[in-house]
Amino acid sequence: MNEASQVLHQLMAVIEERRLNPPQKSYTTKLFQGGNDLIGKKIMEEAGEVVEAADEPGDSGREHLIYEAADLLYHLMVMLGYHEIHIREIETELGRRFGVSGIDEKASRKS
């Protein structure tokens, strides 16, 4: 497992710990308490910020995009944690799709 992947697993472990043992002064705890509604709103907000940052030019735009993408990924991982889905399950699904045409994969889904 590479260093970046380890960070995602470490973050997922912290998110799971917050779900099981919620400290009072924790942003993750606040998100869990708000449930799907709050977490979903934050995901939509962060996704919009990613799109806006992607339009910014130069190195500062690139850095802003990375920053906003990290925020989006964190909030997405909180949603997964809220539903007791571990990042490993997402890795497994992506692995299943790897090497398969996106068009073919989409066509194989049951409607």
N, C-alpha and C positions, 0 to 999 in steps of 0.2 A: 504494500500500500504506500503510495507516495505521500509526501508531506502535506500537500493540499487536501488530499482525500482524508488524511488523518485529522486535519482541522475540522472538516465537515462531520466526521464521526465524533470528535470531541464535543463539538457544538451540539450535536444531536443528543449526546449523553447528558449534557447540561440541561437541555430542554426537557428531556425525559425526567431528570431529577427534579426540575421545577414543577413538573406536572404531579409527581408523586409526593413531593415535600415542598409545597409552595411557600417560599419566604414572603413576608409581608411587603418588603421594599424591593420588588422585582418587576421589571417591565414585562418579562415573560409571564409572570403570574397574573399581572393585570390583563394581558391578552387572553390567557386561558379563562379568566373569569368572565371576559366579554364574549367568549364562545365564537362560533362560526361567524356571527355578524361582525364583531369587532375585528377579528383576524382577517376576514374577507375584505373588509373596508381598507385595512392597512395594506393588504396585498394589492388591491386595485390602485391605491394611492401610490405605492412604491413602483408599480409597473408603469404608471404614468410618468413618474420621475425618471425612470430608466429611459423611456422613449424621448423625453425632453433632453436628457443629458446626451443621448446619442446624436442629437443635432448640433451639439456644441463643438466648435472646431479646436484643433490643436491639442497640445499635451494636457492643458487644463481640462478640456472637454473629455479627453480619454480618462484622466484621473477621476473626474466627476462621474463618468459612466461606470467605472469600476466601483466607486463608493456606493452609488445607487443600486448597482447589481447585487452588491453584498447585502444591502438592506432588504432587497426583494427576496434574495435567497434565504435570509434569516427568517423573514415573515412566512415564507412558504414552508420552511422547516418547522416553524411553530404550528402551522396548520396541520402538517403531517403528525407532529407530536400530539396535538389535540385529539387526533383520530387514532393514536397509538400505531402509527405507521412509521417504521424506521427507515432511514436513508438507504440502508442495505436493500430494502424492497424496491426502491426506485432504481438503484444500481442494477438490480436483477432485471427489472423491466427494460431498462435501457440496453443492457447486455443482450436481452432477447431480440431487441429490434436492430442491434448493430449488424450491419452488412445486408440489411433488408431495405429495399427501396421504400421510401416514405409513401409513395403511391400504392405499392403492393401491400404494405403494412396497413394502411388505412382501408383498403379494399377488403382485407381479411377480417376486419372487425364486424361483429354482429350488430346490426342496426337495432 
